[in-house]
Structures are given as C-alpha cells and as structure tokens.
Amino acid sequence: MKIFKWFILILFFSCIDVITQTSFYHSLYFQGGSWMEIAKMDSMKMGETNNDYTLQFWVSGVEVDTNEAPAFFSLIDPKDNIKLALFRDPHEPSSINTVVNSALINATMNELDWHDSNEFYLISILFSDSLGLKGYVDSTIFLDEANHLVKVGDTKLMIGTKANEERTILENFWHGYMNEIRLWNTWLSDSTIQFQVAHPDKFSEFYRYTDADGEKIMTYLDSLIGIWRFNLSELTATIADESGYGHDGIIYTYDRNYSIELSEKGIQ
C-alpha cells in the first residue's frame, strides 16, 4: 500500500527558504506540493438558505514543468465528485479550465499569461444552487453557465490543490503566487467586480450606508465571510481570516521535498 505523508508547514521551517525581515511581504509563492485548507462551505455560510457565493483570488502564475494542471481551488464532495474546481493549463498560458459537477469547460483568453509571474489577475468565480455559475478574469467574463447549478454545502474549500477532505485525492498543486483570497456569501455584481479590479485595495466605492435614524443598512459588504491576506512578516502555518468570522486557513506541504515562500510580489 502506498503511504502518503503531509505535514503542517510550521513543523518544518528548517526546510523552507524564508528571509525574515521586519517589513511585510505581499504574497505566498506556491512551488507545488503545498496547499491551504479552510473549512466546509456549510460551516461558513451566513444562513441556512444562503447558497450564493463569490470566490476571488489575486493571483499570478509561473512557468511549470508538469503535465498536471495546477489548481486554484477545489470543492469535492464526500463521494469524490468534483462539484467545482478551477485550473490553469500547464502548457497553454492563456487557458483556464473549470470543472463543474465533473464536467470540463475550457476557456482561452488572449489577455492571460500564466508564465508572467509579475502579472496579477483578479479571478472571480460566482456559484449558486439556483443562479448557476459565472467567472471573470479581471473584468472579462470567461464563464457564464446559468444551467450549471452548484451545490457545495458538504465540500471543504481547498486552495492550491485538487483534494477532498480526507486527502485520498491530493494532486494538481498550484505553482505561482497568491496575493489575497476572498469569499463572499453573495453573488457580486458586474459593477462591483469592475470596481475591485480598478481599485485592488478596496471592496466597494461606498463602504457603509445608514438610514434616517443612523442605523446601518445591510449591503453586500456584510456578506464577506472570509478574507485571507498574505501580508506577513514571517511565515506561519495559520493564515488568519480577517473577515471577523474566524475561518482561518491552515497551510500544508506534501513532504519535505516541497516548500512555500513569502514573496514581495503583489498587486501593483
């Protein structure tokens, strides 16, 4: 029987090439064999009927020497069905592949270049059990599938790999940089995504609204259920969720032959 081993990152800092500085870095550099686990989707949503999501990444790629398509993220159910996963093509730098309910959808975009590590893109994936599926690279739609309804409640959010909760599936590791990850429990509008692309450091043109009595009016900003930034001064195994909901991510590496590094690369 083949035995797999993986370790929480904090257990083997000795094998990781990190230059410790007092200044903050901007991103994590995934070099294959590393990933981040967050939580089950059902445990993160704001209410029983809140089944509309937007998952966003500020991310860039690198040239890779592998035949496996590096995964941005995956959501796989207990029966090992891929409910939703996103990959880049290892050989075609302008290609992006989506697997939804185990069906593959390919898209090619001339503006994409996964070989350019200095070019960060905002990837936005909107999915729902009633609205379907939609995807953006920056402000450009590459995926619009209203008929592909996505039910993800019993899946665990895995970043940078194709994996199930038990890790009996664990492959297609990401190669490249991740600057920031956001999870919303709502379907963001086109105009909101366009604003975020133009203003990488902001979520919205207007932050809060109040009624005539000064009471806060709920907006989509209240649906941010997870945000994981990699503005770190030193490498840690736990990536804090800054949304206030406590959905911290844990970084793992497959074995001691792989590493993950802090990087000064980020959104310009």
PEBEL-V62814 format. One line per field, one symbol per residue. phi: phi as a letter, one per 40 degrees, with the letter a starting at -180 (. if undefined). psi: psi as a letter, one per 30 degrees, with the letter a starting at -180 (. if undefined). A space follows every 10 residues. Layout:
# PEBEL-V62814
phi: ???
psi: ???
This chain:
# PEBEL-V62814
phi: .cbbbabcdc cadccbcbcc bccccbabbc bggbabbbac cccbccadbc bbbbbbbcab bacbbacccc ccaabbcccg cccaabbbcc bbcbbabbbb fgbcbbbbbc ccacccccbc bccbbbaacb cgaaabbfcc cbaabccccb bbdcbbcbbg acacccgcba afccbibbca bbbbcacccd ccccccccbd cbcacbcabb cccgccccbc ccccbaabbb cbcacbcbbc cccgcgcccb cbbcaccbab bcbccacc
psi: kkkkklkkef fhffgkjkjk lflklflkjk gkgllkkdlk eefflflegi gklkkkkjll alklilfkjk kelkjklfgg kjeklkllkf fjfgkkkkjk hgkkkkkkkf fkjffjffjk kjkkjkllgf fbkkkkjbgk kfkjiffikj jgeglkjkkg ljllefgfkj ahkkjakkek kkkkhljkle eeeeeeefif glflekekkl afggkkkkaf ffgjfkkjlh ilflklfkjk jgfffgikkk klleaffllk lklfkak.
